Amino acid sequence: MIMRRALIGLFVVLLVACAAPAPDATPTPAALLPVTPPSTQPGAPQATIIVAGVRLPGRLLFGRDGNVWMWQDQTGRPLTSEGAALHPAWSPDGTRIVFVQRDQSFSDLIALPLDGGAPLRLTDNGSSQPRNSFERIRESIWAFYPSFAPDGRTIAFASQYAPPSGSPAAEYHLALFSMPAQAGGARRLIYADDTGHVGRVTHTPDGSAIVFVLEPATTDGASQILRYDRATGAAIPQPGIPPQSYDPAFSPDGRWLAFAGRDGARTDIFAVPATGGTVVRLTSIGTARAPAFSPDGRMIAFLAVAPGEIGFDLWVADLRVIGDGLQASTPRQVSIGLRADADSGLSWGK
């Protein structure tokens, strides 16, 4: 069973999955990934195991235990250590990443150069008011799901478009914003809808549009993937994608859009031509989400809960185009016991 809409700061969408059908092949454990040391304490995280024979090209970002991690080949290492980081994304040139850093009642966008430079705070969403106070809540702002534009000059993200109000203060809906990819730039409101919250954000590879999830603000609504045209300012449903879909991710050539979609009580990875067309199923695991294409477009990675596990692990599948359709090989489990943060998603760079 999959539960949706757990909140970070009252409104960040989180998918928690449990129970999955057995995969076609049982992964063969190999070496330990140097992340969390084994523990004999009940409930403590166990060591993550990588699976023999699965080597990944490029560099894959993900969230784990409140930090941003980078997976390269068959090893993973943390890029942050404060325990309050999520939603990492690569810059187009691969020289830095952007992620969200949480604090009480607010979160900021942080740019981190990978050449050893200091982190750069892109937003200043906090408050000097006392912690645990209503005044602090009213002065603070949340920001989530950053995505670099293909030219690297701007970042689109989800954030509040009005301060909290009421007594006690209630959080305002998340809207779609854009801002320069340097510190000190002003954010610009792009799209807002009082019926829902903006969720995961991504750009089309040609930079012409921003595609994002709109999560309903009420329990009787359905999530949908929208497309904001940067030239016209219009936001319409992404062609060919049914309701109850989220986690959009474009192939590097812009031809395909992968997404997580509900199928009854199950969630799997699907793809559709970016201009609209027939939806194809890429996985049948039942707990899959957060797809990401490899930089060469030949593979797709995603997070899923394996049988008998209680957290999300990393999986990959090979892709090939057959006629006008996209086909995925049987998915291969890359990690065992990773317990990745599914809401932070995956970002795959060179």
HUUR-V769278 format. One record per residue. N is the residue number from 1. SS is DSSP state (hx for helix, st for strand, lp for the rest). Layout:
<<N & SS> <N & SS>>
This chain:
<<1 & lp> <2 & st> <3 & st> <4 & lp> <5 & lp> <6 & lp> <7 & lp> <8 & lp> <9 & lp> <10 & lp> <11 & lp> <12 & lp> <13 & lp> <14 & lp> <15 & lp> <16 & st> <17 & st> <18 & lp> <19 & lp> <20 & lp> <21 & lp> <22 & lp> <23 & lp> <24 & lp> <25 & lp> <26 & lp> <27 & lp> <28 & lp> <29 & st> <30 & st> <31 & st> <32 & st> <33 & st> <34 & lp> <35 & lp> <36 & lp> <37 & lp> <38 & lp> <39 & lp> <40 & lp> <41 & lp> <42 & lp> <43 & lp> <44 & lp> <45 & lp> <46 & lp> <47 & lp> <48 & st> <49 & st> <50 & st> <51 & st> <52 & lp> <53 & lp> <54 & lp> <55 & lp> <56 & st> <57 & st> <58 & st> <59 & st> <60 & st> <61 & st> <62 & st> <63 & st> <64 & st> <65 & lp> <66 & lp> <67 & st> <68 & st> <69 & st> <70 & st> <71 & st> <72 & st> <73 & st> <74 & lp> <75 & st> <76 & st> <77 & st> <78 & st> <79 & lp> <80 & lp> <81 & lp> <82 & lp> <83 & lp> <84 & lp> <85 & st> <86 & st> <87 & st> <88 & st> <89 & st> <90 & st> <91 & lp> <92 & lp> <93 & lp> <94 & lp> <95 & lp> <96 & st> <97 & st> <98 & st> <99 & st> <100 & st> <101 & st> <102 & st> <103 & st> <104 & lp> <105 & lp> <106 & st> <107 & st> <108 & st> <109 & st> <110 & st> <111 & st> <112 & st> <113 & st> <114 & lp> <115 & lp> <116 & lp> <117 & lp> <118 & lp> <119 & lp> <120 & st> <121 & st> <122 & lp> <123 & lp> <124 & lp> <125 & lp> <126 & lp> <127 & lp> <128 & lp> <129 & lp> <130 & lp> <131 & lp> <132 & lp> <133 & lp> <134 & hx> <135 & hx> <136 & hx> <137 & hx> <138 & hx> <139 & hx> <140 & lp> <141 & lp> <142 & lp> <143 & st> <144 & st> <145 & st> <146 & st> <147 & st> <148 & st> <149 & lp> <150 & lp> <151 & lp> <152 & lp> <153 & lp> <154 & st> <155 & st> <156 & st> <157 & st> <158 & st> <159 & st> <160 & st> <161 & lp> <162 & lp> <163 & lp> <164 & lp> <165 & st> <166 & lp> <167 & lp> <168 & lp> <169 & lp> <170 & st> <171 & lp> <172 & lp> <173 & lp> <174 & st> <175 & st> <176 & st> <177 & st> <178 & st> <179 & st> <180 & st> <181 & lp> <182 & lp> <183 & lp> <184 & lp> <185 & lp> <186 & lp> <187 & lp> <188 & st> <189 & st> <190 & st> <191 & st> <192 & lp> <193 & lp> <194 & lp> <195 & lp> <196 & st> <197 & st> <198 & st> <199 & st> <200 & st> <201 & st> <202 & st> <203 & st> <204 & lp> <205 & lp> <206 & lp> <207 & lp> <208 & lp> <209 & st> <210 & st> <211 & st> <212 & st> <213 & st> <214 & st> <215 & st> <216 & st> <217 & lp> <218 & lp> <219 & lp> <220 & lp> <221 & lp> <222 & lp> <223 & lp> <224 & st> <225 & st> <226 & st> <227 & st> <228 & st> <229 & st> <230 & lp> <231 & lp> <232 & lp> <233 & lp> <234 & lp> <235 & st> <236 & st> <237 & st> <238 & lp> <239 & lp> <240 & lp> <241 & lp> <242 & lp> <243 & lp> <244 & lp> <245 & st> <246 & st> <247 & st> <248 & st> <249 & st> <250 & st> <251 & lp> <252 & lp> <253 & lp> <254 & lp> <255 & lp> <256 & st> <257 & st> <258 & st> <259 & st> <260 & st> <261 & st> <262 & st> <263 & st> <264 & lp> <265 & lp> <266 & st> <267 & st> <268 & st> <269 & st> <270 & st> <271 & st> <272 & st> <273 & st> <274 & lp> <275 & lp> <276 & lp> <277 & lp> <278 & lp> <279 & lp> <280 & st> <281 & st> <282 & lp> <283 & lp> <284 & lp> <285 & lp> <286 & lp> <287 & st> <288 & lp> <289 & st> <290 & st> <291 & st> <292 & st> <293 & st> <294 & lp> <295 & lp> <296 & lp> <297 & lp> <298 & lp> <299 & st> <300 & st> <301 & st> <302 & st> <303 & st> <304 & st> <305 & st> <306 & lp> <307 & lp> <308 & lp> <309 & lp> <310 & lp> <311 & lp> <312 & st> <313 & st> <314 & st> <315 & st> <316 & st> <317 & st> <318 & st> <319 & st> <320 & st> <321 & st> <322 & st> <323 & lp> <324 & lp> <325 & st> <326 & st> <327 & st> <328 & st> <329 & lp> <330 & lp> <331 & lp> <332 & st> <333 & st> <334 & lp> <335 & st> <336 & st> <337 & lp> <338 & lp> <339 & lp> <340 & st> <341 & lp> <342 & hx> <343 & hx> <344 & hx> <345 & lp> <346 & lp> <347 & st> <348 & st> <349 & st> <350 & lp>>
